[in-house]
C-alpha cells in the first residue's frame, strides 16, 4: 500500500512539473507575440495616422496644394485602416 502511495506522489509531482513548464512556455510565447503585435501593427498605425493628421493640417495651410495633399491623406488613412485590420487579437 505504501508503494502505491509513493508511486502516486511521484506521478503527481511529475504532472505538476509538466504543468509549470507549460505555463512558463505559454507565458513566454504570450510576451513574444505581444511584442510582435505592438511592433508590427500598433506602433505603425499610430505613426501613419499621426502623419495623416499632420498632412491634413498642412493642406489647410497651403490651399494651392490642398488637392494633392488631401489625396495623400486619404491614402495614409486607407493604409492605417489596412494595418489595423491585419492586427491579430
C-alpha positions, -999 to 999 in steps of 0.1 A, spaced: 0 0 0 28 24 8 45 16 -26 13 27 -44 11 59 -24 48 67 -33 41 60 -69 11 82 -69 31 110 -53 58 106 -79 32 108 -108 16 138 -92 49 156 -89 59 148 -125 25 160 -137 28 193 -117 63 199 -131 49 195 -166 21 219 -159 45 245 -146 67 240 -177 37 245 -200 26 276 -181 61 291 -184 62 283 -221 28 299 -228 38 330 -208 70 334 -228 50 329 -261 25 355 -250 52 380 -243 68 374 -277 36 377 -297 25 408 -277 58 424 -286 54 414 -323 18 427 -324 30 460 -308 59 465 -331 43 453 -364 8 468 -361 1 491 -332 31 515 -335 30 518 -373 -7 525 -373 -2 553 -347 26 568 -368 6 566 -400 -25 582 -385 -3 609 -369 13 616 -403 -22 618 -419 -33 643 -393 -3 665 -398 -7 664 -436 -44 673 -432 -34 705 -412 -8 712 -438 -34 710 -466 -54 737 -447 -23 759 -445 -14 755 -482 -46 758 -502 -27 757 -536 -16 722 -529 -47 711 -510 -59 686 -536 -27 667 -538 -22 667 -500 -58 655 -495 -53 626 -518 -21 616 -499 -41 620 -466 -67 596 -480 -40 571 -490 -25 573 -455 -59 568 -439 -65 537 -461 -31 524 -452 -37 529 -415 -70 510 -418 -54 481 -436 -26 478 -410 -51 480 -381 -73 453 -398 -43 430 -401 -38 432 -364 -43 398 -346 -64 396 -315 
